[in-house]
Amino acid sequence: MRAQAGAAALVVAILTGCQASEQAKQRTPESVASSRMSSPGSPEQTATPGGREPSAINSMPLALVVNATRPTADVRLADARRVVASGATRWSAIGQSGGQMRVLTTRDRRPDDVLRAVRSNANVLGLVPAGAVDPRVRVLTVGGRHPLQEPERYPLHTRSVDSVPEVTTIAAVGDIMLGRRVGDRHRAAPAAPLKPLAKRLAGAEITVGNFESTLSTAGSPTQGGDSFAASPRVIAGLRAAGFDLLSLANNHVGDYGDRALRQTLARFAKSEIDTVGAGRDLAQARRPVIMERDGVRVGFVAVDSIGESPAATRAKAGTNRLNMPPRTGPLDSAALRRITSDIRALDKQVDVVIVLTHWGTQYTHRPESSQRLAAQAFAEAGADLVIGGHPHWVQGWEMAGSAVVVHSLGNFVFDMDFQTKTREGIFLEIVLWGDTVRAVEPVPYVIDAAFAPRLIRGSRAERILGDVWQTSRGPFARTS
């Protein structure tokens, strides 16, 4: 019976757009089966005999999924249809690099079994209903359409008793530094380095990043030549690039002292951009930010573990501090309990919790063990995603329970042109289906001579992602 269900699902999958919907209506209940497999020991959810209608039949995108360490890529629709109809044995059949390819479908396997094989082997292509996908695999687009981001316009569909819930997209970038030489070069348009990627970032429903400077010089520089202050005029450019939220939990928001820090907080408070992770006192620095899009509530907490900027207290402005190696001493268990308590409280109010961290050792791809300990505690408290910055290089990914941990995105806008690795980074495109994180996809770029990030493809992009996967664990560790 399972084989019949899978075969029917794959037949429906080669239909496109409205054709799929219209032709599916003309099929008899006996000829269409749900692609969703039930749990062991329970009846499979297929068409019932004797012409009885199933309780509900919906259209579900049929996703092409690969190992997480393979790059995101687009498959020609004609190639995808051939693979769905008859399988393939080489990656070149779908325009991808590599040799032998094994295609697994739900014809004779459960979706979870297909995904498990994809996670463990970079030479497996899986065909599964999009509702089964999770961030531990990589989703390919077909004909320029993404099955999770735009399910209605995606060309391959199968039948399912499940419907597609509300889709929410999030873009998350690393360290944004618009002062020092960046500001000097772009005095007339201080946010100009954001323009090359502004349209793509603004296309997400929620866009977040780490703002690595002050908006004021009302004080003396506290870190000499490494004191960063951007013009307040960058706010308009940040907003034009779609930024809804900026983390100020970092080691440069306090670079010009208390007065400049308070002015920075006040200037952002007057803007349309929310901030998280710093405040005029500890209560404000701890305050989460909740953003709602079409009924889906996403909560953010931000934490600074580097120092230099003051730690907020009951009476002093500063960051939401979690002391930990390598910069601020041993892992502060009391502060960790405070932060995880905040995460637990937030988790009760929202559908998805994202923790933004500033941590780790500079100029290395390898995360500190303390990062893993903290991330595990965040996940146990309810975090769905942990996204880090500060090392200036990309760092590995891993799972902490069901949470995806991205240890460092690298620089997004910075004047660190003294190293290749400080000019390379990734930003994330995150897709939520209702209250579930379905995809966390890395987009590689290189910072150009004008300090602007530019999308990169080909071998350079593969090398950047290779730097990520070489220090990753679990499903994100390169398997071949």
N, C-alpha and C positions, 0 to 999 in steps of 0.2 A: 504493500500500500504506500510506503514511503517513496518508493521509486516512482510510482504513478503521480504522486503529489508533486515531486520535484520536477518531473518532465512537463507537467501542465504549467507549472510556474515559469519554466524556461521558455515555453512556447509563447506565453503571454508577454514575456519580457522583451521580445524583439519588436513588439508593437511600439509606436512612438506617439508622444503627445496626446492629442485628442483621439487619434486612431485607436490607441490602447483602450481609452475609456469607452469609445463608441462600439468597437468590435467586441469588447468584453461583455457588453450588455446583450449581444446577440448569441453568446455562447450558452449552452445549457449548463445547469448546475453540475451534471455528471462530468462535463468536459473541463471544468475549471476547479482546481484545488488550491487551497491556501498554501503559501510558501512558508508559513510559520509552523515550526515543528513543536509539538507539545513535549512536556517533561516525560521522562521514562515512566512507563507503567500507566500512562493516561491515554485516552483515545486521541488519535491524530485529528486535527481540525481540518477536515476535507469536506467536499460536497457529500451530502447524504444520498443514499440510494432512493430510487423511486421518484425522482424529480422534486424532492423536498428542498426548499431553499435553505442555505446556511443562514445563521443568525445575522451576519453582516459581512459583506465583501467590499473591500476598499482597494484602491490602487496604491502600491508601495514601490518606491524606486528600487531597482535592482542594482546594488553597488558592486563595483569591481574594486577589490581590496588587495593590498600587497603588504609585505613586511614593513614595519615602521621605518626601517633604515633605508628603504628605497625612496627616491625623491618623488614628490608630487609630480604628476604628468598628465597630459591630455591624450586620450585615445580617440582616433577617428571613429565616427559612428558606424561606418561600414565594417571596420575591423572588429569593433565591439560586438556587433550583431553576429558576425561569423563565429567569434569565440563562444558566444552564448549558445548558438545553434549547434556547433559541432566540436567545440574545444580547440586547443592548439597545443603545440609542443615546444615552441620557441618564443622568446620575448619579442623577437622581431615581428611576430604576427600582430602585435598591438603597438608597434613602433617604438619599443623600449630596448635599451641596451641589455646585454646578457645573453646567455646561451640557452640551455634547456629550461623549459617552463612546464610546471605541472598545474593543470586547471582542476580545481575542486569546486563542486556545486552542492546544492542541497538536494540533488536528485537521489542520492543514497546516503546522505550525511545530515546531521543536525547542523544548523548555523554555527553553534558553539564549537562543534568539532572542526568545521572549516576554518573558523577564526583561530582556533588553537594551532592548526597546522600552518597557517599564514604567519602567526607570531613566531613560530619556531624555525621557519625555513624561508629565506629570502628568495627562493626559486619557485614559490607557490603563488598562484593567482587564485583568489577566492571570489565566487559569485554568490552573494548573500543579500537578503532583504535589508534595506538601509536601516530599518528599525533594530537590527541586531548588531550594528556596528558600534564599536567603542574606540577610544583614543589610542588603544594599544596597537592598532593597525593604521595603515595609510590608505586613504580613499583616492582613487583616480577619477578625474573628470572625463566625461564622454561628450564629444562634440562641443567642448567649451562649457559644458554645464556640470555643476556640482550636485550630486544626489542629495546631499544633506543641506546645503545652503539654499538651493532653489529646486525643491522636489517637484513642483508643478511643471517646471520647464525642462527637467531632465528627461532624456528621450527613452530610457529603458525602464519598464515597469513590470511588476508582478502583482499577483492578487494576494490580499492579506485580510485577516479579520481585524487587524490593527489599522488605525488611521494615523496620519502624520500630525503630531501636535504642533504647537506654536514653535516657530524657528526663530532663534535669537543668535545674532553674530556679534563677536567681540574681537577687536584687534588690540594686541598688547605689544608695546615696544619697550626697549631697554633704556639706557641712560641718555637723556637729552640735555646737552650742555650748550647753551646759546651765548655764553660769555667769552671772555678772554679773546683768543685770536678769531674765533667764530664771529663774535660781536664786532671786532675790529674790521673784519673783511666785509661784513654786511650791515654797515651802519645805516644805509638808506632803507634797507628792508631787513630788519634783524631776524625775522623768522624765515627768510628765504630758503635756508637748507631743508625746510620741511616740504617745500613745494613739489619736488619730484614724486613723492609718494602720497601727497595730500589727498588726491582723489580716491586712491585705494583705501587709505585709512578712514576717510570720511564715509566710505561706503558701508562700514560696519555700524551696527546700531549702538554699540558702546565702544569707545576707543580710550585706552589708558596707556600711561607711560610713567617713567620716573624723571622728575624735573630736577636736574642736578646743579642747582645754583640758587642764588637769591634773585629778587627783583629790585634790589636796593643796595646802594653803597653808603648808606647813612651810618658809617662807623669805620673802624680800621680793619684792614684785611687780617684775618686770623691765621691764614695758611700761606702767607707770602704770595709767590707767583702762582700757587695753586688755589687761590681764592677766586671763586667764580661768581660773577654778577651779570645777569642779562638785563637788557632794557625792558621796562614795563610794556613797551610796544609789542613785545613778542606775544602777548596774550591774544591779540587779534589773529596773528598767524597760527597760533596753536588751535584756536577755535575754528579757523578756516580749514585746518587739517583734520577736523573732526574730534579733537580731544574733548572728552567729557569729564575725565578724572585724571589727576596727576598725583602720584605719590611724592611727598616731601620728606619721607623717612630715609634720609641719606646723610652723608658726611659733609655736604657742601651747603645745605640750606642755611647754616649758621655762619657762613664764611665772613660776614661783616658785622657780627655781633648781634646783641639782643634787639636793638632798635631796628636794624635792617631786617631781622627775622620777622619781627612783628609787622613791619611795613609790607613784607612779602605776603604774609598771611592775609593782611587786610586787602591788598590789591587783588589777590585771587578771590577773596570773599565777595568783592564787588563785581567780579566777572561772571561769566556763565560756565566757568570750569570749576568743578568741585576739587577739593584736595583731601588727602588722607595721610595719616602717619606723622603729622606734626601739628602743634597747636600752641596757643598762648599759655596753656598749662597741661598737665598730664591728662585730665579728663577730656580735653579737646583732642589731644594727640592720639588717645585711645579710640576716639569716636569712629565707628565704622561709617561707611557711605553705602547707602542702598539705592540702586537704580532699577527702575521698573520699565519694562518694555512689553507692551501688549499682554500684561498680566503676569509676566515672568519677572521675579524679583532676584536681582544679583547683588550680593553683599561683598564689600571689600574691606580688608584690614591691611595695614602696612606697618612694617617693623624695620628698624635700623639697628644693625649690630656692629657698625664700623667705628663710630665715635666721631671726634672732631666737632661736629655739631653737638650742642649740649643736649643732655637727656632731659626731657620735660619732667617737671615736678609739680606739686600742688600749687606752687606760686611762681614757677619759672617756665618760660617758653622753651620749647625744644621738640625732640623727636620721641616717638614711641620706641623706647630702647629695650633691646634684648641683648645683654652682654654675652659674648661668646667668642671663642677663638676665630681668627688669629689676632684680632686687634683689641678687643675689649675684655680680655680675661677669660676665665673658665665660664662654661655655660651657666647662666644665672637661673637656677631652678625656680626661685620665687617669681621672677619676671616671666618665665615660661608658663608658670601656672596662671599668672594674671592674664597673659595673652590667650592661652587656650580657653580660659573662662570666657573671655570676650568672644572667641570664635564659637563656643557652644551656645552662648546667648544669641549671637547673630544667626546661627544655623536654624534656630527655632523661628526666625522671622522671614527667612528668604528661601528660595529654591536652590540657589547655587552660591557657595562661598569661595572667594578667591583671596589668597593671602599674597601680598607683594612684599618681598624681602630685599634687604640690602645687606649682603653678607659675603664672606669668603675671602680668599687670597687673590690678590691681583696677579695678572699675567700668567695664568695657568688654566688649563682646561679641566683640572681635577678638583672636584668639590672637597671641602673639608668634612671630616666625619661628623663634626658638630652640626653642619648643615643638614645632614641626614637625620640626626637625632631630633633636631627641631622640626623638620618637615614631617617626621613620623608623628610627633606630638600634635602638630597642626591637623594632620589627617584624622587622627583618632578623635579630635575635638569636633570634626565636621567639615574641614576644608575639602573642597573638590579639586582645587588647583592651587599650586604653590609656584610662584613665578619670581625668579631672583635676578639681581643685578649687582654691580660694583666691580667684579673682577676685570672688566674691560675686554675679556675674551669670552667666547661662548664656552659653556660647560655642559656636562652630561645631563641626561634625563633619566628618570626612574619612576616606579610606582611606589607610593607609600599607602598601603591598603588599596583603596579604590581611587586615590587621588594621584593625579599626574604632577610630578615635581620637575620643574625646569630650573636648573640651578643657576644659569646665567644666560641672558640673551646677548650680552656684549654691548658695545657702544651703539647708539642709534645716531646721534649727532654729537661729534666731539672733534677736537683739534689734535688728537693723539696720532699724528701722521709719522711718528718715529718707528712704528712697527707695522708689519703686515696684519698681524692678528688683531690689533686694536682698531683696524679699519674694516674688519669683517664682523658681521653679526647676523642675527635672525630676528624677525618679529613673528608673532603668533597670530594665526587666524583660527579662532575658536568657534565652534558651532554647538549650540544647545538645542536639544529638542525637548521642550517643556522644561522639566527640572533635571534633565540628564545631559552631561557633557558627552557629545557624540564624537567630536573631532578636535584635536589640537595639532595644527599643522604649521611647520616651520617654513618661513619664507626668507631665503638668504639674500643678502645685499652686500655691497662694498661702499664705503664712504669715499667720495671723490676728493679731488684737490680743493674744492670749494667747501668741504666739510658736509656735503649733502649725501645721504644714503641713496644708492641707485640699485635697482633690482639686478640680479646677476643670474645667469643660467649656465648650463654646460659644465665643463670640468671644474671651473672655479667654484660654482655653486656646490658641486659634489664634494669638493675639498673642504668647504666650510662645514657642510653637514657631516662629513667624515670626522672633523674635529669634535663635533657633538657626540657622535655615536661611539667614538673610541673610549670615552670615559662614562658611557651610559651603562645602565644595568637593566636586567630583566628583558622585557620585549623591545627595548630601545637599544640594546647592545647588538652590534653588527654580528650576524650569524655566519657570514661567509666572505 
